[in-house]
Amino acid sequence: MKPTYPRGFLTPEGRALSIKRMASLLAFCRAHREAEIIGWNWYPTQAWMILAEFRRGLNDRINRR
């Protein structure tokens, strides 16, 4: 039986992040919206863009049910 909840997240680049690491990244992004995050995509990505994509994905998952 496949677990309902994921064990972690994948970045658009395909790297796996643990739930703890993703939570700390989101906290950092909320505190520093204009910071550029290296390693999220193959190019530096601004923190507000990561937050927007995370919210979009979360809303998409909620609305699929």
N, C-alpha and C positions, 0 to 999 in steps of 0.2 A: 504494500500500500504506500502510495506517495504521500509525503507529509504535506499538510495544508499550507504551512507558512515556510517561507524560504529561509535557508541557513545564512544567507548573505545577499549581497548585491553585486551586480556587474556594472562596471563603468562602460561608457560607450566604446572605449578602447578595448574592452574585453577582460580587464583585470578584475579579479574577485576582491571584494571588500567585506570584512565581517560586519555584523550589525553594530557592534561597538564602535568600530572605526568609522562607519557611515554616520552614526549619531554624533561623533565628535566632529566630523567634517561639516555636518549640517549646522552644528552649534557655531563653529568657526565662521561659516558662510553668513549666518545671521548677524554675527557681531561685526564682520568686515565685508560688507556687500560689494565693495569696489576692488577687493583683492583678486589677483589672478592666481588661479589654482593650476599648477603644473602637474600633469599626469592624469587628468580627468579625460581629456581627449588627446589627440596627437598634437594639439596646439594649446597654448594657455587659455583657460576659460575663466571668465569673471564669475565671482561667487553668486551674484544675483541670477545669472543664467542657470547655474546648477540648481538653485532653489526653485526657480520657475519650472524647470524640467521635472524635478522631483514632485512638485505639487501636481503638475499635469499628469504624470504617471500614476500618482496616488488617486487622483480623481477618476482616471480611466479605469483603474482596478475596482474602485468602489462602484462605478456605474455599470460595470459588466455583470454584476450580480443580479 
